[in-house]
């Protein structure tokens, strides 16, 4: 009979390999080896059938999610947040924050909570709102001044899309497209 520690080891193998074969082995272990057999401990055959049906339903959901699913079905669907490819002659786009400082220099400021109080994903997700309401960027300047008093004050903020053009999968040229700017108070 398997112990829960054995099953834990199997689960860690599944997470490392993502293999359906290991999921099948886990189901087999759970149904037939952890639970005592119907003969030995009085477990009814119906109980095994129910567990087998439940395991089959989970495997069917996993199979469906893998083939037809979207992120909305996670954990039964693929999590494809970063699973994409760029054509050999395509473009890589990244949102950056450029700022002019009180010292007259232009710096790239990380879009991170410990610099400007928000994460890059939050800004990217609400970029249209920043474009419509540039005054929202004042919060970034204020937060930067509060969190990083040793750094020069940010006087003008610009959200820019940095575009890297590829040629045969190698960077060919880089340019910036300004999305929105704000003069800090």
C-alpha positions as CSV (number, residue, x, y, z in Angstrom):
1,X,0.0,0.0,0.0
2,X,1.3,3.5,-0.9
3,X,1.6,6.3,1.6
4,X,0.6,9.9,1.1
5,X,4.4,10.7,0.9
6,X,4.6,8.4,-2.1
7,X,1.7,10.1,-3.7
8,X,3.3,13.5,-3.0
9,X,6.5,12.3,-4.8
10,X,4.4,11.3,-7.8
11,X,2.6,14.7,-7.8
12,X,6.0,16.5,-7.8
13,X,7.0,14.3,-10.8
14,X,3.9,15.4,-12.6
15,X,4.5,19.1,-12.0
16,X,8.1,18.7,-13.3
17,X,7.2,16.8,-16.4
18,X,3.6,17.8,-17.1
19,X,3.1,14.3,-18.5
20,X,-0.3,12.7,-18.9
21,X,1.3,9.3,-18.3
22,X,2.2,10.3,-14.8
23,X,-1.3,11.7,-14.2
24,X,-2.7,8.3,-15.2
25,X,-0.2,6.6,-12.8
26,X,-1.3,8.9,-10.0
27,X,-5.0,8.0,-10.7
28,X,-4.1,4.3,-10.6
29,X,-2.3,4.7,-7.3
30,X,-5.1,6.7,-5.7
31,X,-7.9,4.3,-6.8
32,X,-6.3,0.9,-6.5
33,X,-3.4,1.2,-4.1
34,X,-4.1,3.8,-1.4
35,X,-7.7,2.6,-0.9
36,X,-7.9,-0.9,0.4
37,X,-9.4,-3.4,-1.9
38,X,-13.1,-4.3,-1.6
39,X,-12.1,-7.8,-0.3
40,X,-9.7,-6.7,2.4
41,X,-11.4,-3.8,4.2
42,X,-15.0,-4.0,3.2
43,X,-14.8,-1.1,0.7
44,X,-17.8,-1.5,-1.6
45,X,-17.1,-2.0,-5.3
46,X,-19.4,1.0,-5.9
47,X,-16.9,3.2,-4.1
48,X,-14.2,2.2,-6.4
49,X,-16.4,2.8,-9.4
50,X,-17.2,6.3,-8.2
51,X,-13.6,7.1,-7.6
52,X,-12.7,5.7,-11.0
53,X,-15.5,7.8,-12.7
54,X,-14.2,10.9,-10.8
55,X,-10.7,10.3,-12.0
56,X,-11.9,9.7,-15.5
57,X,-13.8,13.0,-15.4
58,X,-10.7,14.8,-14.2
59,X,-8.6,13.2,-17.0
60,X,-11.3,14.1,-19.6
61,X,-11.3,17.7,-18.4
62,X,-7.5,17.8,-18.5
63,X,-7.5,16.3,-22.0
64,X,-10.2,18.7,-23.3
65,X,-8.5,21.7,-21.7
66,X,-5.2,20.8,-23.2
67,X,-6.5,20.5,-26.7
68,X,-9.3,23.1,-26.8
69,X,-8.9,25.1,-23.6
70,X,-8.0,28.7,-22.9
71,X,-6.5,30.3,-19.8
72,X,-10.0,30.6,-18.4
73,X,-10.1,26.9,-17.8
74,X,-6.9,26.8,-15.8
75,X,-5.8,24.4,-14.3
76,X,-7.6,22.2,-16.9
77,X,-6.6,24.6,-19.7
78,X,-3.2,25.8,-20.8
79,X,-1.6,28.8,-19.1
80,X,-0.3,30.5,-22.2
81,X,0.6,33.9,-20.8
82,X,4.1,33.7,-22.2
83,X,3.7,30.9,-24.7
84,X,4.0,32.6,-28.0
85,X,6.6,32.9,-30.7
86,X,7.7,35.9,-32.7
87,X,8.3,35.6,-36.4
88,X,11.9,35.7,-37.6
89,X,11.4,39.1,-39.1
90,X,8.9,40.3,-36.4
91,X,8.8,42.9,-33.7
92,X,9.3,42.7,-29.9
93,X,7.4,45.4,-28.1
94,X,7.9,46.5,-24.5
95,X,6.4,49.3,-22.5
96,X,8.9,51.5,-20.7
97,X,8.8,54.6,-18.6
98,X,11.2,57.4,-19.6
99,X,11.6,60.4,-17.3
100,X,13.3,63.7,-17.4
101,X,14.8,64.6,-14.0
102,X,15.3,67.9,-12.2
103,X,19.0,67.6,-13.1
104,X,18.2,67.6,-16.8
105,X,18.9,64.0,-17.5
106,X,16.6,61.4,-19.1
107,X,16.4,58.1,-17.3
108,X,14.5,54.8,-17.8
109,X,12.6,54.2,-14.6
110,X,11.5,50.6,-13.8
111,X,7.8,50.2,-13.8
112,X,7.8,48.5,-10.4
113,X,6.0,49.1,-7.1
114,X,9.2,50.0,-5.3
115,X,10.0,52.7,-7.9
116,X,6.6,54.2,-9.0
117,X,4.0,52.3,-7.0
118,X,2.6,50.2,-9.8
119,X,3.5,47.1,-11.7
120,X,4.2,47.0,-15.4
121,X,1.2,44.7,-16.0
122,X,-1.1,47.2,-14.3
123,X,0.1,50.0,-16.5
124,X,-0.1,47.8,-19.7
125,X,-3.6,46.7,-18.8
126,X,-4.8,50.3,-18.3
127,X,-2.7,52.0,-21.0
128,X,-5.8,53.3,-22.8
129,X,-6.8,55.0,-19.5
130,X,-3.4,56.6,-19.1
131,X,-3.6,57.9,-22.7
132,X,-7.1,59.4,-22.0
133,X,-6.1,60.7,-18.6
134,X,-2.4,61.6,-18.6
135,X,-2.8,63.1,-15.1
136,X,-2.8,59.5,-13.7
137,X,1.0,59.6,-14.2
138,X,1.3,62.2,-11.5
139,X,0.9,59.3,-9.0
140,X,4.0,57.7,-10.4
141,X,6.1,60.9,-10.0
142,X,4.7,61.4,-6.4
143,X,5.4,57.8,-5.4
144,X,8.9,57.9,-6.9
145,X,9.7,61.0,-4.9
146,X,8.3,59.4,-1.7
147,X,10.0,56.0,-2.1
148,X,13.3,57.2,-3.6
149,X,14.1,60.6,-2.0
150,X,17.8,60.2,-2.9
151,X,17.0,60.2,-6.6
152,X,16.5,63.4,-8.6
153,X,12.9,64.5,-8.8
154,X,11.0,63.4,-12.0
155,X,9.8,66.4,-13.9
156,X,8.3,64.8,-17.1
157,X,7.2,61.2,-17.5
158,X,6.7,59.4,-20.8
159,X,5.2,56.0,-21.4
160,X,6.9,54.7,-24.4
161,X,6.6,51.4,-26.4
162,X,10.1,50.3,-27.3
163,X,10.0,48.3,-30.5
164,X,12.9,46.0,-31.5
165,X,12.7,45.0,-35.2
166,X,14.1,41.5,-35.9
167,X,15.8,40.3,-39.0
168,X,16.4,36.6,-39.2
169,X,15.7,36.4,-35.4
170,X,18.4,39.0,-34.5
171,X,17.8,42.6,-33.4
172,X,18.1,44.8,-36.5
173,X,16.9,48.2,-35.2
174,X,15.2,49.7,-32.2
175,X,12.9,52.7,-31.9
176,X,10.5,54.2,-29.4
177,X,6.9,55.2,-29.9
178,X,5.6,57.6,-27.3
179,X,2.1,56.7,-26.0
180,X,1.6,59.4,-23.5
181,X,3.5,62.1,-21.5
182,X,2.9,64.1,-18.4
183,X,4.7,67.1,-16.9
184,X,4.9,66.4,-13.2
185,X,3.9,69.1,-10.7
